[in-house]
Amino acid sequence: MFEDVGVEEVDARAVRRWDAPDQRASRMFGDKWYDEKRSTVLIVPSTVVRAERNVVISQAHPGFRKLRATAPKPVVWDERLFR
């Protein structure tokens, strides 16, 4: 499924100062990824919720035209979050 478009995932431990408040390291990494057109999709660590990931999609990558939206899926919330 994703082989056609190319997906790259960043490990925050591999990029020194990834989560620094000045965002220099993460921006430099993202700019280089974008300029080099290494993949259509870049999965990056969230600095807000450490256990989560964010997805960046490059419209400049040739694989972008292959992406298709799908129907949204429902989110099932655990009731313990609302106690």
VEXLUM-602501 format. One record per residue (C-alpha): residue number from 1; x, y, z. Coordinates in pm, whole numbers. Example, Ala and Ser with C-alpha at 12.3 -4.5 7.8 and 13.67 -1.06 7.14 Angstrom:
BEGIN
SITE  resi      c1      c2      c3
SITE     1    1230    -450     780
SITE     2    1367    -106     714
//
This chain:
BEGIN
SITE  resi      c1      c2      c3
SITE     1       0       0       0
SITE     2     261     258     107
SITE     3     538     114    -110
SITE     4     407     310    -408
SITE     5     441     647    -241
SITE     6     737     607      -8
SITE     7     717     653     367
SITE     8    1000     757     595
SITE     9     984     764     974
SITE    10    1206     975    1198
SITE    11    1332     850    1532
SITE    12    1378    1153    1756
SITE    13    1685     991    1911
SITE    14    1855     998    1570
SITE    15    1826    1377    1535
SITE    16    2012    1568    1803
SITE    17    1791    1835    1966
SITE    18    1484    1719    1769
SITE    19    1250    1851    2037
SITE    20    1436    2173    2118
SITE    21    1207    2476    2164
SITE    22    1382    2667    1882
SITE    23    1282    2386    1640
SITE    24    1603    2431    1442
SITE    25    1698    2063    1426
SITE    26    1351    1939    1331
SITE    27    1304    2213    1072
SITE    28    1645    2148     917
SITE    29    1562    1778     896
SITE    30    1222    1849     742
SITE    31    1360    2103     494
SITE    32    1626    1858     379
SITE    33    1368    1577     347
SITE    34    1144    1804     139
SITE    35    1423    1935     -84
SITE    36    1565    1588    -149
SITE    37    1217    1440    -220
SITE    38    1319    1125     -33
SITE    39     962    1010      25
SITE    40     604    1130     -10
SITE    41     521    1079     357
SITE    42     731    1163     661
SITE    43     621    1033    1001
SITE    44     767    1243    1280
SITE    45     757    1226    1660
SITE    46     513    1459    1830
SITE    47     675    1692    2079
SITE    48     339    1765    2238
SITE    49     227    1408    2307
SITE    50     546    1198    2324
SITE    51     372     868    2244
SITE    52     212    1005    1926
SITE    53     331    1068    1572
SITE    54     250    1336    1315
SITE    55     237    1281     941
SITE    56     386    1526     691
SITE    57     293    1490     324
SITE    58     504    1642      47
SITE    59     299    1776    -242
SITE    60     625    1825    -435
SITE    61     705    1451    -435
SITE    62     604    1256    -749
SITE    63     427     999    -529
SITE    64     182    1261    -403
SITE    65     -44    1203    -705
SITE    66     -85     841    -597
SITE    67    -230     929    -257
SITE    68    -603     885    -212
SITE    69    -828     989      72
SITE    70   -1033     721     240
SITE    71   -1346     738     449
SITE    72   -1282     858     803
SITE    73   -1277     598    1078
SITE    74   -1449     655    1410
SITE    75   -1240     723    1717
SITE    76   -1336     508    2013
SITE    77   -1256     694    2333
SITE    78   -1181     503    2650
SITE    79   -1430     616    2913
SITE    80   -1153     624    3175
SITE    81   -1028     944    3010
SITE    82   -1342    1126    3119
SITE    83   -1358    1031    3488
//
